[in-house]
Structure formats: structure tokens, C-alpha cells
Amino acid sequence: MSAIILFLVAGLAEIGGGYFIWLWLREGRPAYFGIMGGLSLALYGVIATFQTFPTFGRVYAAYGGVFIVLSLLWGWGIDKKAPDIYDWIGASICIVGVIIMLLPRQ
């Protein structure tokens, strides 16, 4: 359960940080949006280290799959762009991949 919470918190920090930088550079928001985005992205890097999985590569690969789903939800909730069926199929495939990667090994 703590792994799932860490994935979600890290996902929000990563996607939120990227979104703040997007707003700053692409939509002309004030520079403090960029600063907040950078701080959020740095926080994301720290949060990931709290995962208990044994290798950096596996943790970040699993984050990638989770972030795909979170990014679709962010776009839907914040940008009001509803994912289509192909988005959901692709996201489902990614989550299955995450589950397989994180299965316990001997």
C-alpha cells in the first residue's frame, strides 16, 4: 500500500511540476510558476528514493506506467481533454506491464 501511495504522490509532483513549467514557458505565466515547477520536479526525484524495490531502473520503469495513467487523468481533470478509448487501452497495457515488473522475485 505504501508503494501505491508513493507512486501517486511522486506522480503528482512530477506531472504538477511539468505542468507549472509548461504554464510558465508556453503560456506566459510569471517566473514563479517555473520555480514552483522546478521545486516540484526535485521533490519527485526525492520521493522516488523511498520506494523499497531493489533497483533504480525497475522503480523508474514502473513510475513510467503509472505516470501515463496519471497524465491522462490530469489532462482530463485540469485541461478538460477527455481520453479516448485508445488512450485507455494503451494505459491499461502499461499498468499490466507495471504489475508484471513489480511481481516479487526470488
Backbone hydrogen bonds, N-H to C=O, Kabsch-Sander energy under -0.5 kcal/mol:
donor,donor_aa,acceptor,acceptor_aa,energy
5,I,1,M,-2.1
6,L,2,S,-2.6
7,F,3,A,-2.5
8,L,4,I,-2.4
9,V,5,I,-2.9
10,A,6,L,-2.7
11,G,7,F,-2.3
12,L,8,L,-2.3
13,A,9,V,-2.1
14,E,10,A,-2.7
15,I,11,G,-2.9
16,G,12,L,-2.2
17,G,13,A,-2.0
18,G,14,E,-2.3
19,Y,15,I,-2.4
20,F,16,G,-2.4
21,I,17,G,-2.0
22,W,18,G,-2.4
23,L,19,Y,-2.7
24,W,20,F,-2.1
25,L,21,I,-2.9
26,R,22,W,-3.0
27,E,22,W,-0.9
27,E,23,L,-0.9
28,G,24,W,-0.5
29,R,23,L,-2.0
33,F,30,P,-2.0
34,G,30,P,-0.6
34,G,31,A,-0.6
35,I,31,A,-1.9
36,M,32,Y,-2.6
37,G,33,F,-2.4
38,G,34,G,-2.5
39,L,35,I,-2.4
40,S,36,M,-2.4
41,L,37,G,-2.4
42,A,38,G,-2.2
43,L,39,L,-2.3
44,Y,40,S,-2.1
45,G,41,L,-1.7
46,V,42,A,-1.5
47,I,43,L,-2.8
48,A,44,Y,-1.9
49,T,45,G,-0.5
49,T,46,V,-1.2
50,F,47,I,-1.9
51,Q,48,A,-1.5
59,V,55,T,-2.0
60,Y,56,F,-2.6
61,A,57,G,-2.2
62,A,58,R,-2.3
63,Y,59,V,-2.4
64,G,60,Y,-1.9
65,G,61,A,-1.4
66,V,62,A,-2.0
67,F,63,Y,-3.3
68,I,64,G,-1.5
69,V,65,G,-1.3
70,L,66,V,-2.5
71,S,67,F,-2.9
72,L,68,I,-1.9
73,L,69,V,-2.3
74,W,70,L,-2.8
75,G,71,S,-2.7
76,W,72,L,-2.1
77,G,73,L,-2.9
78,I,74,W,-3.5
79,D,74,W,-0.9
81,K,75,G,-2.2
82,A,80,K,-0.7
88,W,84,D,-2.0
89,I,85,I,-2.4
90,G,86,Y,-2.5
91,A,87,D,-2.6
92,S,88,W,-2.3
93,I,89,I,-2.2
94,C,90,G,-2.0
95,I,91,A,-2.3
96,V,92,S,-2.2
97,G,93,I,-2.0
98,V,94,C,-2.3
99,I,95,I,-2.5
100,I,96,V,-2.3
101,M,97,G,-2.6
102,L,98,V,-2.1
103,L,100,I,-1.1
